[in-house]
């Protein structure tokens, strides 16, 4: 049986050690990415109706169960930021779950 990690403690430690990642990218050059404010694309991503099966399956699972596998979480978060160009800091979108991803700790 897999042992659960105190994820909340790990993520808070990430933000304690790297507080700038809450409002800025780890690399200053990434603060200049021209993010979009696309509410329709964000809504489709949240609902799992983007048309990308792995992203949609993960988001639908999250909506239905409150759980998403860590690999699918990385795919969905990456899709949001790199494909849809929606800033993870938009309207409080900062996911506590992704704090480890931004600092390279999975």
HUWO-V464993 format. One line per field, one symbol per residue. ss: DSSP state (a for helix, b for strand, c for the rest). phi: phi as a letter, one per 40 degrees, with the letter a starting at -180 (. if undefined). psi: psi as a letter, one per 20 degrees, with the letter a starting at -180 (. if undefined). A space follows every 10 residues. Layout:
ss: ???
phi: ???
psi: ???
This chain:
ss: ccccccaaaa aaaaaaacaa aacccccaaa aacccbccaa aaaaaaaccc ccaaaaaaaa aaaaacccca aaaaaaaaaa aaaccbccca aacccaaaaa aacccc
phi: .ccccccdcc cccdcccbcc ccbbccbdcc cccccbbbcc cccccccgbc gbdccccccc ccccbgbadc cccccccccd ccccfbcccc fgcdcdccdc ccbgbb
psi: pqpqqmgggg hhhghghmhh ihiqqgphhi ijpnqqmnhg hgghghillh ioghgggghh gghhijqpqh ghgggggggg ghgilppijp ljiophhigh ghjjo.
